[in-house]
Amino acid sequence: MFAQEWIGGIAATLTTCSFIPQVWRVLQTRHTKDISLGMYILFTTGVALWLVYGIQLEAWPIIVANAITLLLAGIVLTLKLRFG
């Protein structure tokens, strides 16, 4: 179980950190024209459901990664709705 949690933690870190450049870019430029609203609505909803799932399982890699990703995706989605 220890190795599985480390693998999950590393995977969660990598996939979560992949959103940082997108959020940074949108915050800097306020340019969201090329971002798909439908994709970000579906993605953010899916991440929220993953977070609920992780909480139900009490699985920390799922909880932490999806809480952070939900915040990052939520920022992009909010900016897309505001400036889109």
N, C-alpha and C positions, 0 to 999 in steps of 0.2 A: 504494500500500500504506500510506503514511503516514496518509492520511485515514481509511482503513478501521480502522486501529488506534486512532485518536482516537475515532471513532464507537463502536467496541467498548468502549473505555475509559470513555467517558461513559455509555453504556448500562449497563455493568457497575456503575459507581459508583451510578447512580440506583436500579437494581433491588436492589443489595446494601444500600444505605442504607435502603430501604423496610422492611427487617426490624428496624431498630434500635428504632423505637417499640414494636413488639410484644414484643421481648425485654425492653426497659426496663419495660414495663407488667407483664409476667409476673414479672420479678424483684422489682418493688416490691410487687405484690399477692399473689403466689403463687396467683392465680386462673387456672385453666386449663379450667374447666368448659365454656366456649363454644368451645374450640379442638378441632378434629376430630383425633383420634389417627390415624385412617387417612390423612387428608390429609398430616399431618406425617411419617408413616412413608414414604409414597410420595414426598413432596417431598424429604425428606432423602436418600433413596436416589437419586433422580434427580439431585440436586445432586452427590452423591458420584461418580456416573457421569460427569456433565459435567466434574468436576475431572479424572478419569482421562483423558477425551477431550482436554481442554485440554493436559494433560501430554504426551500422545502427539503432539499437533500442535505442541507448544512455543509455544502461543498465550498470551501473558501476560495479556491481558484476561480470557480464559476461566479461566485458572489462578487469578489473584488474586481475581477476583470469586467464583468458586465455592468457593475455600478459605475466604474470609471468610463467605460465605453458609452454608456447611456448618457452620462454628462457631456462627453465630447460630441457624440452624434446629436444630442439635444441642442448644443450650441450651434452646430452647423444648420440643423433644421430650423431653429429659431431665426438665424440670420437669413436663411433662404426665404422664409416666410416674410421677413421684414424687408429685405433688399431685392428679393428674387425677381 
